[in-house]
Every structure is written in C-alpha cells, then in structure tokens.
Amino acid sequence: MHTTKRLTIAYLAMAGALLALLALNLFWGSVALSPAAVAEALLGRAADPLARTILLQFRLPRAVMAMLLGAALSVAGYLLQTFFANPIAGPFVMGISGGAKLAVALTMVVFLNSGLLTNSLTLILAAFAGAMAAMLFVLAVARRVRRMSILVICGVMIGYICSAVTDIVVAFAQDSNIVNLHNWSMGSFSGMTWGNVAAAAVLVVPCLAAAFLLSKPITAYQMGESYAASVGVPVRAFSAVLVLLSSLLAACVTAFAGPISFVGIAVPHLVKQALGSAKPLYVLPGCALGGAAFCLLCDLLARSLFAPTELSISSVTAVFGAPVVIWLLMHRHSGEGAA
C-alpha cells in the first residue's frame, strides 16, 4: 500500500511539474503573455494577432517538441542502461548522439551546398544511420572488452571524434548556412515547426509505446541473460530490439534538436529515486514524464536566463545532469567499497 501511495504521489508530482513548466514556457519570453491571452489564443479567440502568432507558431510547437524529445532521450537512456547493465550508459556518453550528429551534419552540408532542401525524413534517416554506425562500433568493442568502464571511455572517445569531425564539416558549410548549422550542432529547440513536431511524433510515440510494452521482458533481462532465456525471452532478438529502439529515439532527437547531453543518464536515476522502485513497468512512464519536464525546464532557462541571448540546451542539461552522474559514480564506488 505504501508503494502504491508513493508511486501515485510521484506520478502526480511529475505530471504537475510538467503542466506548470508547460504553462511557464507559454507565458514567459521576450514578449510576456498573460494567462488570459494564452487561453484566448489556444481557444482561437485571440484579439491580438501578434500574441496568437507568438504562441501558436513559436512557443507551443517548441514546448511540445521539448516534451516529446525529452521523453525520447530519457527512455533511450533507460534502454541503454538496461542493455549494457551500466548505470551511466546513455545516448550521449556511448557516442550514439555523436554518430547521429556527424551523419546529419554531413547530410545538411552536402544538401545545402548543392542548393537543395533537406526534409525531416532525410535527416532522421541520416541520424539513424550515424547512430547505428556508432552503436555497432560500441558493440564490437563490447565483445572484446569485458570491463564496462573501458567500454564507456570508448563511447566517450567516439563522441569526441564525431564532434571534432562535425566541427570540421560545419567549417566548410557556406557562410549563410553556418549559423543555423552551428546552433543545431550545439543543441537547440529553437525554430521548431508543427511539421517537425508531427514528423518526430510519428517516430517517437510508437517507439515509446513499444518500450512500455516490453517492460515485462525488460524485467527478466535485468535479472541476467540466462534467467531471461529460461523464462522464454528470445535474448538475441530482444537485445536487437533494445538497440534499435534506443538508436531510433536518440537519432530522432539529434536530427531535430542536435546532440543533448546527460538527459538520458540523469533522468532515469532521478525517476527511480522519486518512485522508490526500479520496476520497468513503473519506471518507463516515469522516464517519459520526467524527461519531458526536465527538457521543458532546461529549455525555459536556456532562452530566458540571458535573453535575448539563447544558451545551447546541452549547456543547461549538463549543469543539472552532470552532478547526478557524479553523485551516482560516488554512490556506486562507496557501495562497492563497503561490499
């Protein structure tokens, strides 16, 4: 009963925080909008066309995209932590975001320099190809290296290599495209349109639903591959599905918002602490809610703290996420020492 009560309180708190942050994202900005003006614009009764444009064409799609991609990153991180049995595995740390970032940057530069336009599908496919290439490299290393710490270091190195090559690629973009490419390569939710939101939702929502439906075999997989096989989980196929889902989610985020750090590592652990449970059935919906709220908060700070200058979203997520990772490593190390 106590567990049910704690879960209910935690879910309500996360949902309340999400709604409050969504409201703040709609009200707060270079042009302040009153709650009444926001309500009128949402209901289609806005007397002020400027307020309606600001809300419906800029702030609302940006906020919805932050929620969608935040949920995607958090769930991707949780799936990677399950797959690698490592608490600090995540799309950014394992180099997956870096691989996606490089592939998207190459695609954008080739298309833009040729005077062509890139659509959402092209960028998602490029990001997925880059993410899978990085993931396959990490998996190849994992077969030869048994120590998780070395595997994580290899993932970080892949990320650095991809970022360095991306910077070189961006340097060769045409002058008029460099600003957009640079902003994207640093991570940003700015400039999101309803078309972007629809394209991301088509990929993210089914992947989140699939992850939730896999919560039972994930529970078995966390007990070890031998146990999972003994209860009927097809381990090889299931592992491939985990890799595909996490890579698709991370690729979608990178395609639209660039690489975003620490969300995939920090949020799953914060959610587990809040829920007081590590059961995937409870943690996965919590990760979606927590990731959405976390990215809304970070985006609000990124565009508001030093307005009109906008910070990269990764700068803000790192400030909040890195201390969680440090705490996690210290807690794990002290636990091992005590054992």
C-alpha positions as CSV (number, residue, x, y, z in Angstrom):
1,M,0.0,0.0,0.0
2,H,2.9,2.3,0.9
3,T,4.5,1.6,-2.5
4,T,1.2,2.4,-4.4
5,K,0.8,5.7,-2.4
6,R,4.4,6.7,-3.2
7,L,4.0,5.9,-6.9
8,T,0.8,7.9,-7.0
9,I,2.3,10.9,-5.3
10,A,5.5,10.7,-7.6
11,Y,3.4,10.5,-10.8
12,L,1.1,13.3,-9.7
13,A,4.1,15.5,-8.8
14,M,5.8,14.8,-12.2
15,A,2.6,15.5,-14.1
16,G,2.0,18.7,-12.1
17,A,5.6,19.8,-12.7
18,L,5.2,19.1,-16.4
19,L,1.9,21.2,-16.7
20,A,3.4,24.0,-14.6
21,L,6.6,24.1,-16.8
22,L,4.5,24.0,-20.0
23,A,2.5,27.0,-18.8
24,L,5.7,28.9,-17.9
25,N,7.1,28.1,-21.3
26,L,4.0,29.6,-23.0
27,F,3.8,32.7,-20.7
28,W,7.5,33.5,-20.4
29,G,9.7,35.0,-23.1
30,S,10.9,38.2,-24.8
31,V,7.2,39.1,-25.0
32,A,5.3,38.3,-21.8
33,L,1.9,36.8,-22.4
34,S,-0.8,36.8,-19.7
35,P,-2.7,33.6,-18.8
36,A,-5.8,35.2,-20.3
37,A,-4.0,36.0,-23.6
38,V,-2.7,32.4,-23.7
39,A,-6.1,30.9,-23.0
40,E,-7.7,33.1,-25.7
41,A,-5.1,32.2,-28.3
42,L,-5.5,28.4,-27.5
43,L,-9.2,28.7,-27.8
44,G,-8.9,30.7,-31.1
45,R,-10.4,33.9,-29.6
46,A,-7.3,36.0,-29.5
47,A,-7.9,39.6,-30.2
48,D,-4.2,40.3,-30.6
49,P,-2.8,38.6,-33.8
50,L,0.8,39.1,-32.6
51,A,0.1,37.1,-29.3
52,R,-1.6,34.4,-31.3
53,T,1.3,34.1,-33.7
54,I,3.9,34.0,-30.9
55,L,2.0,31.3,-29.0
56,L,0.8,29.0,-31.8
57,Q,3.7,29.3,-34.3
58,F,6.7,29.6,-31.9
59,R,6.2,28.8,-28.3
60,L,3.7,25.9,-28.4
61,P,5.5,23.8,-31.1
62,R,8.8,24.4,-29.3
63,A,7.4,23.3,-25.9
64,V,5.6,20.3,-27.4
65,M,8.9,19.3,-29.2
66,A,10.9,19.7,-26.0
67,M,8.4,17.4,-24.2
68,L,8.5,14.8,-27.0
69,L,12.3,14.7,-27.4
70,G,12.9,14.9,-23.6
71,A,10.7,11.8,-23.2
72,A,12.6,10.1,-26.1
73,L,16.0,10.8,-24.6
74,S,15.1,9.7,-21.2
75,V,13.6,6.4,-22.4
76,A,16.6,5.8,-24.8
77,G,18.9,6.3,-21.8
78,Y,17.0,3.8,-19.7
79,L,17.0,1.2,-22.5
80,L,20.8,1.6,-23.0
81,Q,21.4,1.3,-19.2
82,T,19.4,-2.0,-19.3
83,F,21.2,-3.3,-22.4
84,F,24.7,-2.6,-21.2
85,A,23.8,-3.2,-17.5
86,N,25.6,0.1,-16.8
87,P,24.1,3.0,-14.8
88,I,25.9,5.7,-16.8
89,A,25.1,4.4,-20.3
90,G,23.2,6.9,-22.4
91,P,23.0,8.2,-26.0
92,F,25.5,11.0,-25.4
93,V,28.0,9.0,-23.3
94,M,28.0,5.9,-25.6
95,G,28.8,8.1,-28.7
96,I,25.4,7.4,-30.3
97,S,24.3,11.0,-30.3
98,G,27.8,11.9,-31.7
99,G,27.4,9.5,-34.6
100,A,23.9,10.8,-35.4
101,K,25.2,14.4,-35.2
102,L,28.0,13.7,-37.7
103,A,25.8,11.9,-40.2
104,V,23.2,14.8,-40.0
105,A,25.8,17.5,-40.3
106,L,27.3,15.7,-43.4
107,T,23.9,15.4,-45.0
108,M,22.9,19.0,-44.3
109,V,26.2,20.4,-45.7
110,V,26.0,18.3,-48.8
111,F,22.4,19.2,-49.5
112,L,22.7,22.9,-48.5
113,N,25.9,23.4,-50.5
114,S,24.1,21.8,-53.5
115,G,21.3,24.3,-53.1
116,L,18.8,21.6,-52.1
117,L,16.5,21.4,-49.2
118,T,16.5,18.6,-46.6
119,N,13.2,17.3,-45.3
120,S,12.6,15.7,-41.9
121,L,12.7,12.1,-43.2
122,T,16.2,12.6,-44.8
123,L,17.6,14.0,-41.6
124,I,16.0,11.2,-39.5
125,L,17.4,8.5,-41.8
126,A,20.9,10.1,-41.8
127,A,20.8,10.4,-38.0
128,F,19.7,6.8,-37.6
129,A,22.5,5.6,-39.9
130,G,25.0,7.6,-37.9
131,A,23.6,6.3,-34.6
132,M,23.6,2.7,-35.7
133,A,27.2,3.0,-37.0
134,A,28.3,4.4,-33.6
135,M,26.3,1.7,-31.8
136,L,27.8,-1.1,-33.9
137,F,31.3,0.2,-33.1
138,V,30.5,0.2,-29.4
139,L,29.0,-3.3,-29.6
140,A,32.2,-4.5,-31.4
141,V,34.3,-3.1,-28.6
142,A,32.0,-4.6,-26.0
143,R,32.7,-8.1,-27.4
144,R,36.4,-7.6,-26.9
145,V,36.3,-5.6,-23.6
146,R,34.6,-7.0,-20.5
147,R,35.1,-4.0,-18.2
148,M,32.2,-1.6,-18.5
149,S,34.4,1.4,-17.5
150,I,36.6,0.9,-20.6
151,L,33.5,0.5,-22.8
152,V,32.2,3.8,-21.5
153,I,35.5,5.5,-22.2
154,C,35.5,4.1,-25.8
155,G,31.9,5.5,-26.2
156,V,33.0,9.0,-25.0
157,M,36.0,8.9,-27.3
158,I,33.7,8.0,-30.3
159,G,31.5,11.0,-29.3
160,Y,34.6,13.3,-29.2
161,I,35.8,12.1,-32.6
162,C,32.4,12.6,-34.2
163,S,32.1,16.1,-32.7
164,A,35.5,17.1,-33.9
165,V,34.7,15.8,-37.5
166,T,31.3,17.6,-37.3
167,D,33.1,20.9,-36.4
168,I,35.4,20.5,-39.4
169,V,32.3,19.7,-41.7
170,V,30.5,22.8,-40.3
171,A,33.5,24.9,-41.1
172,F,33.2,24.0,-44.8
173,A,29.5,25.0,-45.0
174,Q,28.5,28.1,-46.9
175,D,28.5,31.3,-44.9
176,S,24.8,31.7,-45.0
177,N,24.2,28.2,-43.5
178,I,27.0,28.2,-40.9
179,V,24.9,30.0,-38.2
180,N,22.0,27.5,-38.4
181,L,24.3,24.5,-38.6
182,H,26.3,25.8,-35.6
183,N,23.2,26.4,-33.5
184,W,21.9,22.9,-34.3
185,S,25.3,21.3,-33.6
186,M,25.3,22.8,-30.1
187,G,21.8,21.6,-29.4
188,S,18.7,23.8,-29.5
189,F,14.8,23.5,-29.6
190,S,14.5,26.9,-31.4
191,G,12.9,27.1,-34.8
192,M,10.6,24.1,-34.3
193,T,7.5,24.0,-36.5
194,W,4.3,21.9,-36.3
195,G,5.7,19.9,-39.3
196,N,8.8,19.0,-37.2
197,V,6.5,18.0,-34.3
198,A,4.4,15.8,-36.5
199,A,7.4,14.1,-38.1
200,A,9.1,13.5,-34.7
201,A,5.8,12.2,-33.1
202,V,5.3,9.6,-35.9
203,L,8.6,8.1,-34.8
204,V,8.8,8.8,-31.1
205,V,5.3,7.8,-30.0
206,P,5.4,4.3,-31.4
207,C,8.9,3.7,-30.0
208,L,7.8,4.8,-26.5
209,A,4.7,2.6,-26.7
210,A,6.9,-0.4,-27.8
211,A,9.3,0.3,-24.9
212,F,6.4,0.3,-22.5
213,L,5.0,-3.0,-24.0
214,L,8.5,-4.6,-23.5
215,S,8.5,-3.8,-19.7
216,K,7.9,-7.4,-18.7
217,P,10.8,-8.9,-20.8
218,I,13.0,-5.9,-19.7
219,T,12.4,-7.0,-16.0
220,A,13.6,-10.5,-16.9
221,Y,16.5,-9.2,-18.9
222,Q,17.7,-7.1,-16.0
223,M,18.0,-10.4,-14.0
224,G,20.6,-11.7,-16.4
225,E,20.5,-13.2,-19.9
226,S,20.4,-16.8,-18.6
227,Y,17.4,-16.0,-16.5
228,A,15.7,-14.1,-19.3
229,A,16.2,-17.1,-21.7
230,S,14.9,-19.5,-19.0
231,V,11.6,-17.7,-18.8
232,G,11.2,-17.6,-22.6
233,V,12.7,-14.3,-23.7
234,P,14.4,-14.6,-27.1
235,V,17.6,-12.9,-25.8
236,R,19.3,-12.2,-29.2
237,A,16.2,-10.8,-30.8
238,F,15.3,-8.8,-27.6
239,S,18.8,-7.3,-27.4
240,A,18.5,-6.2,-31.1
241,V,15.1,-4.6,-30.4
242,L,16.6,-2.7,-27.4
243,V,19.5,-1.4,-29.6
244,L,17.1,-0.4,-32.4
245,L,14.6,1.4,-30.2
246,S,17.3,3.3,-28.3
247,S,19.1,4.2,-31.5
248,L,15.9,5.4,-33.2
249,L,14.9,7.6,-30.2
250,A,18.4,9.1,-29.9
251,A,18.6,9.6,-33.7
252,C,15.2,11.4,-33.8
253,V,16.3,13.8,-31.1
254,T,19.6,14.6,-32.8
255,A,18.0,15.1,-36.2
256,F,15.7,17.8,-34.9
257,A,17.5,19.4,-31.9
258,G,21.1,18.4,-32.2
259,P,23.0,16.4,-29.5
260,I,21.6,16.9,-26.0
261,S,23.7,15.7,-23.1
262,F,23.0,14.0,-19.8
263,V,19.2,13.7,-20.1
264,G,19.4,10.0,-20.9
265,I,21.7,9.3,-17.9
266,A,20.4,11.6,-15.2
267,V,16.6,11.4,-15.6
268,P,16.1,7.6,-15.3
269,H,18.0,7.6,-12.0
270,L,16.1,10.6,-10.6
271,V,12.8,8.9,-11.6
272,K,13.8,5.7,-9.8
273,Q,14.7,7.7,-6.7
274,A,11.4,9.5,-6.9
275,L,9.3,6.4,-7.4
276,G,11.2,4.3,-4.9
277,S,11.0,1.4,-7.5
278,A,13.2,0.1,-10.3
279,K,10.4,-1.9,-12.0
280,P,10.4,-1.1,-15.7
281,L,6.6,-1.1,-15.7
282,Y,6.7,1.9,-13.4
283,V,10.0,3.5,-14.4
284,L,9.3,3.7,-18.2
285,P,6.2,6.0,-17.9
286,G,8.1,7.9,-15.2
287,C,11.1,8.4,-17.6
288,A,8.8,9.8,-20.3
289,L,7.2,12.2,-17.8
290,G,10.4,13.2,-16.1
291,G,12.4,13.6,-19.4
292,A,9.6,15.8,-20.8
293,A,9.6,18.0,-17.7
294,F,13.4,18.1,-17.4
295,C,13.8,19.3,-21.0
296,L,11.0,21.9,-20.6
297,L,12.8,23.3,-17.6
298,C,16.2,23.4,-19.3
299,D,14.8,25.0,-22.4
300,L,13.0,27.7,-20.4
301,L,16.3,28.5,-18.7
302,A,18.3,28.3,-21.9
303,R,16.1,31.0,-23.6
304,S,15.3,33.1,-20.5
305,L,18.4,33.4,-18.3
306,F,20.4,35.7,-20.6
307,A,17.7,36.8,-23.0
308,P,17.9,37.9,-25.8
309,T,21.0,35.6,-26.0
310,E,20.0,32.0,-26.0
311,L,22.2,29.3,-24.5
312,S,22.6,25.9,-26.1
313,I,20.3,23.3,-24.5
314,S,23.2,21.0,-23.7
315,S,24.9,23.7,-21.6
316,V,21.9,23.8,-19.3
317,T,21.2,20.0,-19.3
318,A,24.9,19.4,-18.4
319,V,24.7,21.8,-15.4
320,F,21.8,19.8,-13.9
321,G,22.7,16.4,-15.3
322,A,26.4,16.1,-14.6
323,P,26.1,16.4,-10.8
324,V,23.6,13.5,-10.9
325,V,26.2,11.4,-12.7
326,I,29.0,12.4,-10.3
327,W,26.7,11.5,-7.3
328,L,25.9,8.2,-9.0
329,L,29.5,7.3,-9.5
330,M,30.5,8.3,-6.0
331,H,27.5,6.3,-4.5
332,R,28.3,3.3,-6.6
333,H,32.0,3.4,-5.7
334,S,31.3,3.8,-2.0
335,G,28.8,0.9,-2.3
336,E,31.5,-1.3,-3.9
337,G,34.0,-0.3,-1.2
338,A,31.6,-1.2,1.5
339,A,30.9,-4.5,-0.1
